[in-house]
Amino acid sequence: MKKELLDIGTWNVNTMLKAGKMQEIADQIVGSQIQTVALQEMRWRGYGLLKRDKYSIYYSCNPNTTGQAGRGFMIQKSATNKILGF
């Protein structure tokens, strides 16, 4: 049986409300060995899934707040088949 490794990282992004911030983070991650990155302080309200060609972002924040805090995961396309649920 072949073992598959999953490289995981974490990043406090401070906010993903600034124009271009999501692409900046994606540029750093896509193509690297890190397949899954936990993102803190995203500041996106609510929850959901944002799919792009090379990655997906799963995110969640209390919808009753002003968007402070919030967490998410940026998953490279090569690792999306490892996600069982959100």
KOLBA-194660 format. One line per field, with one value per atom (N, C-alpha, C, O, CB): residue number from 1; residue in one letter; atom name; z, x negated, y. Coordinates in Angstrom, 1 decimal, padded with zeros to 4 digits. Glycine has a CB too. Example, Ala and Ser with C-alpha at 12.3 -4.5 7.8 and 13.67 -1.06 7.14 Angstrom:
BEGIN
num: (1:1:1:1:1:2:2:2:2:2);
residu: (A:A:A:A:A:S:S:S:S:S);
atome: (N:CA:C:O:CB:N:CA:C:O:CB);
c3: (007.8:007.8:007.8:008.5:009.0:007.1:007.1:007.9:008.0:005.7);
c1: (-013.2:-012.3:-013.2:-014.2:-011.3:-012.8:-013.7:-012.9:-013.4:-014.1);
c2: (-005.7:-004.5:-003.3:-003.3:-004.5:-002.2:-001.1:000.0:001.1:-000.6);
! end
This chain:
BEGIN
num: (1:1:1:1:1:2:2:2:2:2:3:3:3:3:3:4:4:4:4:4:5:5:5:5:5:6:6:6:6:6:7:7:7:7:7:8:8:8:8:8:9:9:9:9:9:10:10:10:10:10:11:11:11:11:11:12:12:12:12:12:13:13:13:13:13:14:14:14:14:14:15:15:15:15:15:16:16:16:16:16:17:17:17:17:17:18:18:18:18:18:19:19:19:19:19:20:20:20:20:20:21:21:21:21:21:22:22:22:22:22:23:23:23:23:23:24:24:24:24:24:25:25:25:25:25:26:26:26:26:26:27:27:27:27:27:28:28:28:28:28:29:29:29:29:29:30:30:30:30:30:31:31:31:31:31:32:32:32:32:32:33:33:33:33:33:34:34:34:34:34:35:35:35:35:35:36:36:36:36:36:37:37:37:37:37:38:38:38:38:38:39:39:39:39:39:40:40:40:40:40:41:41:41:41:41:42:42:42:42:42:43:43:43:43:43:44:44:44:44:44:45:45:45:45:45:46:46:46:46:46:47:47:47:47:47:48:48:48:48:48:49:49:49:49:49:50:50:50:50:50:51:51:51:51:51:52:52:52:52:52:53:53:53:53:53:54:54:54:54:54:55:55:55:55:55:56:56:56:56:56:57:57:57:57:57:58:58:58:58:58:59:59:59:59:59:60:60:60:60:60:61:61:61:61:61:62:62:62:62:62:63:63:63:63:63:64:64:64:64:64:65:65:65:65:65:66:66:66:66:66:67:67:67:67:67:68:68:68:68:68:69:69:69:69:69:70:70:70:70:70:71:71:71:71:71:72:72:72:72:72:73:73:73:73:73:74:74:74:74:74:75:75:75:75:75:76:76:76:76:76:77:77:77:77:77:78:78:78:78:78:79:79:79:79:79:80:80:80:80:80:81:81:81:81:81:82:82:82:82:82:83:83:83:83:83:84:84:84:84:84:85:85:85:85:85:86:86:86:86:86);
residu: (M:M:M:M:M:K:K:K:K:K:K:K:K:K:K:E:E:E:E:E:L:L:L:L:L:L:L:L:L:L:D:D:D:D:D:I:I:I:I:I:G:G:G:G:G:T:T:T:T:T:W:W:W:W:W:N:N:N:N:N:V:V:V:V:V:N:N:N:N:N:T:T:T:T:T:M:M:M:M:M:L:L:L:L:L:K:K:K:K:K:A:A:A:A:A:G:G:G:G:G:K:K:K:K:K:M:M:M:M:M:Q:Q:Q:Q:Q:E:E:E:E:E:I:I:I:I:I:A:A:A:A:A:D:D:D:D:D:Q:Q:Q:Q:Q:I:I:I:I:I:V:V:V:V:V:G:G:G:G:G:S:S:S:S:S:Q:Q:Q:Q:Q:I:I:I:I:I:Q:Q:Q:Q:Q:T:T:T:T:T:V:V:V:V:V:A:A:A:A:A:L:L:L:L:L:Q:Q:Q:Q:Q:E:E:E:E:E:M:M:M:M:M:R:R:R:R:R:W:W:W:W:W:R:R:R:R:R:G:G:G:G:G:Y:Y:Y:Y:Y:G:G:G:G:G:L:L:L:L:L:L:L:L:L:L:K:K:K:K:K:R:R:R:R:R:D:D:D:D:D:K:K:K:K:K:Y:Y:Y:Y:Y:S:S:S:S:S:I:I:I:I:I:Y:Y:Y:Y:Y:Y:Y:Y:Y:Y:S:S:S:S:S:C:C:C:C:C:N:N:N:N:N:P:P:P:P:P:N:N:N:N:N:T:T:T:T:T:T:T:T:T:T:G:G:G:G:G:Q:Q:Q:Q:Q:A:A:A:A:A:G:G:G:G:G:R:R:R:R:R:G:G:G:G:G:F:F:F:F:F:M:M:M:M:M:I:I:I:I:I:Q:Q:Q:Q:Q:K:K:K:K:K:S:S:S:S:S:A:A:A:A:A:T:T:T:T:T:N:N:N:N:N:K:K:K:K:K:I:I:I:I:I:L:L:L:L:L:G:G:G:G:G:F:F:F:F:F);
atome: (N:CA:C:O:CB:N:CA:C:O:CB:N:CA:C:O:CB:N:CA:C:O:CB:N:CA:C:O:CB:N:CA:C:O:CB:N:CA:C:O:CB:N:CA:C:O:CB:N:CA:C:O:CB:N:CA:C:O:CB:N:CA:C:O:CB:N:CA:C:O:CB:N:CA:C:O:CB:N:CA:C:O:CB:N:CA:C:O:CB:N:CA:C:O:CB:N:CA:C:O:CB:N:CA:C:O:CB:N:CA:C:O:CB:N:CA:C:O:CB:N:CA:C:O:CB:N:CA:C:O:CB:N:CA:C:O:CB:N:CA:C:O:CB:N:CA:C:O:CB:N:CA:C:O:CB:N:CA:C:O:CB:N:CA:C:O:CB:N:CA:C:O:CB:N:CA:C:O:CB:N:CA:C:O:CB:N:CA:C:O:CB:N:CA:C:O:CB:N:CA:C:O:CB:N:CA:C:O:CB:N:CA:C:O:CB:N:CA:C:O:CB:N:CA:C:O:CB:N:CA:C:O:CB:N:CA:C:O:CB:N:CA:C:O:CB:N:CA:C:O:CB:N:CA:C:O:CB:N:CA:C:O:CB:N:CA:C:O:CB:N:CA:C:O:CB:N:CA:C:O:CB:N:CA:C:O:CB:N:CA:C:O:CB:N:CA:C:O:CB:N:CA:C:O:CB:N:CA:C:O:CB:N:CA:C:O:CB:N:CA:C:O:CB:N:CA:C:O:CB:N:CA:C:O:CB:N:CA:C:O:CB:N:CA:C:O:CB:N:CA:C:O:CB:N:CA:C:O:CB:N:CA:C:O:CB:N:CA:C:O:CB:N:CA:C:O:CB:N:CA:C:O:CB:N:CA:C:O:CB:N:CA:C:O:CB:N:CA:C:O:CB:N:CA:C:O:CB:N:CA:C:O:CB:N:CA:C:O:CB:N:CA:C:O:CB:N:CA:C:O:CB:N:CA:C:O:CB:N:CA:C:O:CB:N:CA:C:O:CB:N:CA:C:O:CB:N:CA:C:O:CB:N:CA:C:O:CB:N:CA:C:O:CB:N:CA:C:O:CB:N:CA:C:O:CB:N:CA:C:O:CB:N:CA:C:O:CB:N:CA:C:O:CB:N:CA:C:O:CB:N:CA:C:O:CB);
c3: (000.0:000.0:000.0:000.8:001.2:-000.9:-001.0:000.0:000.0:-002.5:000.8:001.7:001.0:000.2:002.9:001.2:000.6:001.8:002.8:-000.1:001.5:002.5:002.2:001.0:002.5:003.2:003.1:003.9:005.1:003.6:003.1:003.8:004.1:003.3:002.8:005.4:005.9:006.5:007.2:007.0:006.3:006.9:007.5:007.5:005.8:008.1:008.7:008.5:008.4:010.3:008.3:008.0:008.6:008.4:006.5:009.4:009.9:008.9:008.8:011.4:008.1:007.0:007.3:006.5:005.9:008.6:009.1:008.5:009.2:008.9:007.2:006.5:005.1:004.5:006.6:004.6:003.1:002.5:001.4:002.9:003.1:002.5:001.6:000.8:003.6:001.6:000.7:-000.7:-000.9:001.3:-001.7:-003.1:-003.4:-003.0:-004.0:-004.0:-004.4:-003.3:-003.6:-004.8:-002.1:-001.0:-001.2:-001.0:000.3:-001.7:-002.0:-003.0:-002.9:-002.4:-004.1:-005.1:-004.6:-005.0:-006.3:-003.8:-003.2:-002.4:-002.5:-002.3:-001.6:-000.8:-001.8:-001.6:000.2:-002.7:-003.7:-004.4:-004.6:-004.7:-004.8:-005.5:-004.7:-005.2:-005.9:-003.4:-002.5:-002.3:-002.0:-001.1:-002.3:-002.0:-003.2:-003.2:-001.2:-004.2:-005.4:-006.0:-006.3:-006.4:-006.2:-006.8:-005.7:-006.1:-007.7:-004.5:-003.4:-002.9:-003.4:-002.2:-002.0:-001.5:-000.5:-000.2:-000.7:000.0:001.0:000.2:-000.7:001.7:000.6:-000.1:000.6:000.0:-000.3:001.9:002.7:003.6:004.4:003.5:003.7:004.5:005.3:004.8:003.7:006.7:007.6:007.6:007.8:009.0:007.3:007.3:008.5:008.7:005.9:009.2:010.4:010.1:009.3:011.7:010.7:010.6:009.2:008.7:011.1:008.5:007.1:007.1:006.1:006.5:008.0:008.1:007.1:006.8:008.1:006.5:005.6:006.5:007.4:004.5:006.2:006.9:006.4:005.2:006.9:007.3:006.9:006.7:007.3:005.7:005.9:005.6:004.1:003.5:006.5:003.6:002.2:001.6:002.3:001.4:000.3:-000.5:-001.7:-002.4:-000.8:-002.0:-003.1:-004.0:-003.5:-002.7:-005.2:-006.0:-007.1:-007.8:-006.7:-007.3:-008.4:-009.2:-008.8:-007.8:-010.3:-011.1:-010.3:-010.5:-012.3:-009.6:-008.9:-007.4:-006.8:-009.2:-006.8:-005.4:-005.0:-005.8:-004.6:-003.8:-003.2:-001.9:-001.2:-003.2:-001.4:-000.1:000.6:000.2:-000.1:001.7:002.6:003.8:004.3:003.2:004.1:005.1:006.0:005.6:004.5:007.2:008.2:009.2:009.7:008.9:009.5:010.5:011.0:010.3:009.9:012.3:012.9:012.1:012.0:014.4:011.5:010.7:011.5:010.9:009.9:012.8:013.6:014.1:014.9:014.9:013.6:014.0:012.8:011.8:014.3:013.0:011.9:010.9:010.1:012.5:011.0:010.1:010.8:010.1:008.9:012.0:012.7:012.8:012.9:014.0:012.9:013.1:011.8:010.7:014.3:011.9:010.7:010.4:010.5:009.5:010.0:009.7:008.3:007.8:010.8:007.8:006.5:006.1:006.9:005.4:005.0:004.5:003.0:002.3:004.8:002.6:001.1:000.8:001.4:000.8:-000.1:-000.5:-002.0:-002.8:-000.3:-002.3:-003.7:-004.4:-003.7:-003.8:-005.6:-006.4:-006.2:-006.2:-007.9:-006.2:-006.1:-004.8:-004.7:-006.2:-003.8:-002.5:-002.2:-001.2:-001.4:-003.1:-002.9:-002.7:-002.1:-004.0:-003.3:-003.2:-001.8:-001.5:-004.2:-001.0:000.4:001.4:002.6:000.9:000.9:001.8:001.9:000.9:001.2:003.1:003.3:003.6:003.3:004.5:004.2:004.5:005.1:005.5:005.5:005.1:005.7:006.3:006.9:004.6);
c1: (-000.8:000.0:-000.9:-001.8:001.0:-000.6:-001.4:-000.8:000.4:-001.4:-001.7:-001.3:-001.3:-002.2:-002.2:-000.3:-000.2:-000.4:000.2:001.1:-001.3:-001.6:-000.7:-000.4:-003.0:-000.3:000.5:-000.3:-000.3:001.9:-000.8:-001.5:-000.5:000.2:-002.6:-000.6:000.4:-000.4:-001.4:001.3:000.1:-000.5:000.6:001.8:-001.2:000.1:001.1:000.6:-000.6:001.2:001.5:001.1:002.1:003.3:001.1:001.7:002.5:002.5:001.5:002.1:003.6:003.6:004.0:004.0:004.5:004.5:004.9:006.2:007.1:003.9:006.4:007.6:007.5:006.4:008.0:008.6:008.7:009.7:010.3:009.1:010.0:010.9:010.2:010.8:011.6:008.9:008.1:008.1:007.9:006.7:008.2:008.2:006.8:005.8:008.4:006.9:005.7:005.1:004.2:004.7:005.6:005.1:005.2:004.3:005.7:006.4:006.6:005.6:005.1:008.1:005.4:004.5:003.1:002.3:004.6:002.7:001.4:001.1:000.0:001.2:002.1:001.9:001.8:001.0:003.1:002.7:002.7:001.4:000.9:003.9:000.8:-000.4:-001.5:-002.4:-000.8:-001.5:-002.5:-002.3:-003.3:-002.4:-001.1:-000.7:-000.7:-001.2:000.6:000.0:000.2:-001.1:-001.9:001.1:-001.3:-002.6:-003.7:-004.7:-003.2:-003.4:-004.3:-004.0:-003.0:-004.2:-004.8:-004.5:-003.3:-002.7:-005.7:-003.0:-001.9:-000.5:-000.2:-001.9:000.2:001.5:002.7:003.7:001.7:002.6:003.7:003.1:002.1:004.4:003.7:003.3:004.5:005.5:002.7:004.3:005.4:005.1:004.0:005.3:006.2:006.1:006.9:008.1:006.7:006.2:006.9:007.1:006.4:006.0:008.1:008.4:008.8:008.4:007.2:009.5:009.9:010.9:010.8:010.6:011.8:012.7:013.8:014.5:012.0:014.1:015.2:016.4:016.3:014.9:017.6:018.8:019.4:019.3:019.8:020.1:020.8:019.9:018.8:021.6:020.3:019.6:019.8:020.8:019.9:018.9:019.1:017.8:016.9:019.5:017.9:016.9:016.7:017.6:017.2:015.5:015.1:014.1:013.0:014.4:014.6:013.8:013.1:013.7:014.6:011.8:011.0:010.4:010.5:009.9:009.7:009.1:008.1:008.0:008.5:007.2:006.1:006.3:005.4:004.8:007.3:007.5:009.0:009.7:006.6:009.3:010.6:010.4:009.4:011.5:011.3:011.3:012.6:013.7:011.0:012.4:013.6:013.4:012.4:013.6:014.5:014.4:015.6:016.7:014.2:015.5:016.6:016.3:015.2:016.8:017.3:017.2:018.6:019.6:016.6:018.7:020.0:020.7:020.2:019.9:021.9:022.6:023.2:023.6:023.7:023.2:023.7:022.6:022.9:024.4:021.4:020.4:020.1:020.8:019.0:019.2:018.9:017.8:017.3:018.3:017.6:016.7:015.3:014.4:016.6:015.2:013.9:013.6:014.5:013.9:012.4:011.9:012.2:011.8:012.6:012.8:013.1:011.9:010.8:013.4:012.3:011.3:011.6:012.7:011.2:010.6:010.8:009.6:008.6:011.0:009.8:008.7:008.6:009.6:009.0:007.4:007.1:006.5:005.5:006.1:007.2:006.8:006.4:007.2:008.0:005.2:004.8:005.7:006.1:003.3:005.9:006.8:006.3:007.2:006.7:005.0:004.5:005.0:004.9:003.0:005.4:005.8:007.3:007.7:005.1:008.1:009.5:010.2:011.3:010.2:009.7:010.3:010.1:010.7:009.7:009.3:009.1:010.1:010.2:007.7:010.9:011.9:013.2:013.8:012.3:013.5:014.7:015.9:017.1:014.4:015.8:016.9:016.5:015.4:017.9:017.5:017.2:018.5:018.5:016.7);
c2: (-001.2:000.0:001.2:001.4:000.0:002.1:003.4:004.4:004.7:003.9:005.0:006.1:007.4:007.7:006.1:008.2:009.5:010.5:010.4:009.8:011.5:012.5:013.8:014.1:012.9:014.4:015.7:016.8:016.7:015.5:017.7:018.8:019.9:020.4:019.4:020.3:021.3:022.5:022.3:020.7:023.7:024.9:025.8:025.5:025.7:026.9:027.8:029.2:029.4:027.6:030.2:031.5:032.5:032.4:031.7:033.4:034.5:035.6:036.4:035.0:035.7:036.6:038.1:039.0:036.1:038.3:039.6:040.0:040.4:040.6:039.9:040.2:039.7:039.8:041.7:039.3:039.0:039.9:039.6:037.5:041.0:042.0:043.0:043.7:042.8:043.0:043.9:043.4:042.1:044.1:044.2:043.8:043.1:043.6:045.0:042.0:041.2:040.3:039.6:042.2:040.4:039.6:038.1:037.3:040.0:037.7:036.2:035.7:034.7:036.0:036.5:036.1:036.1:035.2:037.0:037.0:037.1:035.8:035.2:038.3:035.4:034.1:032.9:032.0:034.0:032.9:031.8:031.7:030.6:031.9:032.8:032.8:032.2:031.5:034.2:032.4:031.8:030.3:029.6:032.5:029.9:028.5:027.5:026.4:028.4:028.0:027.1:026.8:027.7:027.8:025.5:025.1:024.7:024.1:026.1:025.0:024.7:023.2:022.6:025.7:022.7:021.4:021.4:020.4:020.9:022.6:022.7:022.6:023.4:024.1:021.6:021.3:022.0:022.3:019.9:022.1:022.7:023.7:023.5:021.5:024.9:026.0:026.4:026.8:027.1:026.4:027.0:028.5:029.0:026.4:029.3:030.7:031.3:031.0:031.3:032.2:032.8:034.3:034.9:032.7:034.9:036.3:036.7:037.8:037.2:035.9:036.2:037.4:038.2:035.0:037.5:038.6:038.5:039.5:039.9:037.3:037.1:036.7:035.9:036.1:037.3:037.0:035.7:035.4:038.2:035.0:033.8:032.6:032.5:034.1:031.7:030.5:030.1:030.5:029.4:029.3:028.9:028.2:028.0:030.0:028.0:027.4:028.3:028.6:026.0:028.7:029.4:028.6:028.3:030.8:028.2:027.3:028.1:029.0:026.2:027.9:028.5:027.3:026.2:029.5:027.6:026.6:025.8:024.5:027.2:026.4:025.7:025.5:024.8:026.5:026.1:025.9:026.2:026.7:026.9:025.8:026.1:026.7:026.3:024.8:027.5:028.1:027.7:028.1:029.6:027.1:026.8:027.8:028.0:025.3:028.5:029.6:029.6:029.1:030.9:030.1:030.2:031.3:031.5:028.9:032.1:033.2:033.4:033.3:034.5:033.7:034.0:035.1:036.2:034.3:034.8:035.8:036.9:038.0:035.1:036.8:037.9:038.9:039.8:037.3:038.7:039.6:040.6:040.5:038.9:041.5:042.4:041.8:042.5:043.7:040.5:039.9:039.7:039.2:040.6:040.1:039.9:038.5:037.6:040.7:038.2:036.8:036.0:036.5:036.1:034.9:034.1:033.2:033.5:034.9:032.0:031.0:030.3:030.4:029.9:029.8:029.1:028.2:028.1:030.1:027.5:026.6:026.8:026.8:025.1:027.0:027.0:025.7:025.2:028.2:025.0:023.6:023.6:024.1:022.7:023.2:023.0:022.0:021.0:022.7:022.2:021.3:019.8:018.9:021.7:019.6:018.2:017.5:016.3:018.2:018.3:017.7:017.7:017.2:018.4:018.3:018.4:017.1:017.0:019.2:016.0:014.7:014.1:013.1:013.8:014.8:014.3:014.9:014.6:014.6:015.9:016.6:015.7:015.4:018.0:015.3:014.5:015.3:014.8:013.5:016.5:017.3:018.6:018.8:016.6:019.6:020.9:021.4:022.5:021.9);
! end
